[in-house]
Amino acid sequence: MRLRTLLAAGFLALGASAAFAGASSSQLEAYQPDPALRTAPKADLESRVRRACAVVQARLQNTAETGFERPCGCYAKTTLRSLDASEIEAYRATGYFNDSARAKALNAIDACKLQRPV
C-alpha cells in the first residue's frame, strides 16, 4: 500500500493527471497530502519532488531509481524555481501541481531529458 501511495504522489507531483484517468473517484478522494507539506522548507519540497520523480521514472523506464538522481535533481530544481508563490502554496495544500505549475513541470521534464508520464 505504501508503494501505491508513493507512486500516486509521484504521478501527482509530476503533474500526470492522465495517469489517473482510469482511477475511480473514491481512489482519488482517498489521497490525503502530507500535512508536513504546509510548513516544509523549500529544500524539503525539492527533495519530495526529486524522490517522486525517481519513483515514476524508474517505473516508466523499468529500471532502478538510483539511475535518476541527477536528472530528477535537475527536474526538481528547475520546476520549483519556476513556480510562483501561489503555485507553491497550491502544491503545499494539495500535494500535487496545479494546472499552471503542471505546465512548468512538463517543461522541466523536457529540459532535464526525462520521459513524460502518459
Salt bridges, closest charged atoms under 4 A:
ASP34 OD2 - ARG48 NH2 2.73
GLU46 OE2 - ARG50 NH1 3.52
GLU65 OE1 - ARG51 NH1 2.06
GLU87 OE1 - LYS104 NZ 2.88
GLU89 OE2 - ARG92 NE 3.58
ASP99 OD1 - ARG102 NH1 2.60
ASP110 OD2 - ARG116 NH2 2.70
